[in-house]
Amino acid sequence: MKTITKLVMFLMIISAPVMANDIYVTQSGATLTLDVLQDGQNNTIGNSTTASTVTGATSNFNIDQVGDSNVLTFDINGATYTGTFSTTGNSNNIDFNCDSGGTVSSCATVTASIVWVGSSNDLDIDVGETADATGANVSITGASGSDSNTIAGTVDGTSVIFTFCFEFFAI
C-alpha cells in the first residue's frame, strides 16, 4: 500500500501544471544593464499588444529564453544599445525595435546579436525606424538543424554591418 501511495504522490507532482513567467519592463533613465534568463515554455517579455520598453542614453542587456513558445517583444529608444537575445527551442517569437518611439535618441550606435537554436521561430528586427542608426552592427545566427524559421530584418543606417549566418555541421 505504501508503494502505491508513493507512486500516486509522485505522479501528482510530475503532472502539476507548469506556470509561465510574464515580464514587462518599462524603464526610463540614463543607463540600464539587464540580464534575464527564462527557462521553460510560454514565457513572455512583453507581448503582441504591450512591448517592454527602455528609454535612455545607454542600454546593455542579455536576454536568454530556453524552451518552446516563448515571446520577446522589446522596444529600445536610446543613443546606444548593446545586447544579445538568445532563444533555444521551437515556436519562439522575437520582435525587436530600436528607435520605435520617434524620439531624438535614434539608436545611433547599435551592437545587437540574435542567436537561435530550434525550428519554427519568428524573428522581426527593426533598427533605425525613425532616424538613421549611424553605426549599427547586427548579427543574426541560426544553429544547425534549425528549420522553418522566419526572419524579417530592417536596418536603416549610414554605416551598417548586417550579418546573417546559419551554422552547418558535417557529420
C-alpha positions in Angstrom: 0.0 0.0 0.0 2.9 2.4 0.8 4.3 1.8 -2.7 1.0 2.7 -4.4 0.6 5.8 -2.2 4.2 6.9 -3.1 3.5 6.2 -6.8 0.3 8.3 -6.8 2.0 11.1 -5.0 4.9 11.1 -7.5 2.5 11.1 -10.4 0.7 14.1 -8.9 3.9 16.0 -8.6 5.2 15.4 -12.1 1.8 16.2 -13.6 1.3 19.5 -11.8 0.9 22.4 -14.3 3.9 24.4 -15.1 3.3 28.2 -15.0 5.0 30.6 -17.4 6.8 33.8 -16.5 5.4 37.1 -17.8 7.8 40.1 -17.6 7.0 43.6 -18.6 9.8 46.2 -18.5 9.3 50.0 -18.7 12.5 51.8 -17.9 13.5 55.4 -18.3 16.8 56.9 -17.4 20.4 57.4 -18.4 21.7 53.8 -18.2 20.3 50.3 -18.0 22.1 47.0 -17.6 19.7 44.0 -17.6 20.3 40.2 -17.7 17.3 37.9 -17.9 17.1 34.1 -18.1 13.7 32.5 -18.7 13.7 28.7 -18.6 10.5 26.9 -19.6 7.8 27.3 -22.1 5.1 30.0 -22.8 7.3 32.7 -21.1 6.9 36.3 -22.3 8.8 39.5 -22.1 6.3 42.0 -23.4 3.6 40.6 -25.8 1.9 41.4 -29.0 0.0 44.3 -27.5 2.4 45.6 -24.8 6.1 45.7 -25.6 8.7 46.1 -23.0 10.4 49.5 -23.4 13.6 51.1 -22.5 14.2 54.8 -22.9 17.6 56.2 -22.0 21.0 57.1 -23.3 22.7 53.7 -22.9 21.2 50.2 -22.7 23.1 47.0 -22.3 21.4 43.7 -21.8 21.3 40.0 -22.4 18.0 38.1 -22.6 18.0 34.2 -22.8 14.8 32.2 -23.3 15.1 28.4 -23.1 12.0 26.4 -24.1 9.2 26.4 -26.6 6.6 29.0 -27.4 8.3 32.0 -25.7 7.7 35.6 -26.8 10.1 38.5 -26.6 8.8 41.9 -27.6 11.2 44.8 -26.9 11.4 48.5 -27.9 14.6 50.5 -27.4 14.8 54.2 -27.5 18.3 55.5 -26.7 21.5 56.6 -28.2 23.5 53.4 -27.6 22.3 49.8 -27.4 24.4 46.7 -26.9 23.0 43.3 -26.2 22.1 39.7 -27.1 18.8 38.0 -27.5 19.1 34.2 -27.4 16.4 31.6 -27.8 16.7 27.9 -27.6 13.5 25.9 -28.5 10.8 25.8 -31.0 8.0 28.2 -32.0 9.5 31.2 -30.3 8.9 34.8 -31.3 11.3 37.8 -31.1 10.2 41.3 -32.1 12.9 43.8 -31.5 12.6 47.5 -32.4 15.3 50.1 -31.9 14.2 53.8 -32.2 10.5 53.0 -32.4 9.3 56.0 -30.3 10.2 58.6 -32.9 12.4 60.3 -30.3 15.6 62.2 -31.0 17.6 59.3 -29.4 17.7 57.3 -32.7 19.6 54.2 -31.6 22.7 55.8 -33.2 25.1 53.1 -32.1 23.7 49.6 -32.0 25.5 46.3 -31.5 22.9 43.5 -31.5 23.3 39.8 -31.6 20.3 37.5 -32.1 21.0 33.8 -31.7 18.6 30.9 -32.0 18.6 27.1 -31.8 15.3 25.4 -32.9 12.7 25.4 -35.5 9.5 27.4 -36.4 10.8 30.6 -34.8 9.7 34.1 -35.9 12.3 36.9 -35.8 11.4 40.5 -36.6 14.2 43.1 -36.1 13.9 46.8 -37.0 16.8 49.2 -36.2 16.7 53.0 -37.1 13.0 53.2 -37.6 12.5 56.9 -37.4 16.1 58.1 -37.7 19.3 56.6 -39.2 21.4 54.4 -36.9 24.7 56.0 -37.7 26.7 52.9 -36.6 24.8 49.6 -36.5 26.3 46.1 -36.2 23.5 43.5 -36.2 24.2 39.7 -36.2 21.6 37.0 -36.6 22.8 33.4 -36.2 20.8 30.2 -36.5 22.2 26.9 -35.4 22.5 23.7 -37.4 19.3 21.7 -37.6 17.0 24.7 -37.4 14.1 24.5 -39.8 11.1 26.6 -40.9 12.3 29.8 -39.3 11.0 33.2 -40.5 13.3 36.3 -40.3 12.5 39.9 -41.2 15.3 42.4 -40.7 15.3 46.1 -41.4 18.3 48.2 -40.5 18.2 51.9 -41.6 21.6 53.4 -41.1 24.5 55.3 -42.6 27.1 52.7 -41.6 25.6 49.3 -41.2 27.1 45.8 -40.8 24.3 43.2 -41.1 25.5 39.6 -40.7 23.1 36.7 -41.3 24.6 33.2 -40.6 23.4 29.7 -40.4 25.8 27.2 -38.8 26.2 24.0 -40.7 28.0 20.9 -39.4 29.0 17.9 -41.4 28.6 14.6 -39.8 
